[in-house]
């Protein structure tokens, strides 16, 4: 899949944006617990409760 593909999602760019905002706010740790947060940051489907750090 290329960046020109209409279904392409740039997950590394998403993480970079999160990290940049965390640096501005001086936040050291991001703890995601919602299923949508997991799929949005990890590019993975998790059908069970979990956390991303």
Secondary structure, 3 states (H helix, E strand, C coil): CCCCCCCCCCHHHHHHHHHHHHHHCCCCCCCECCHHHHHHHHCCCCCCCCCEC
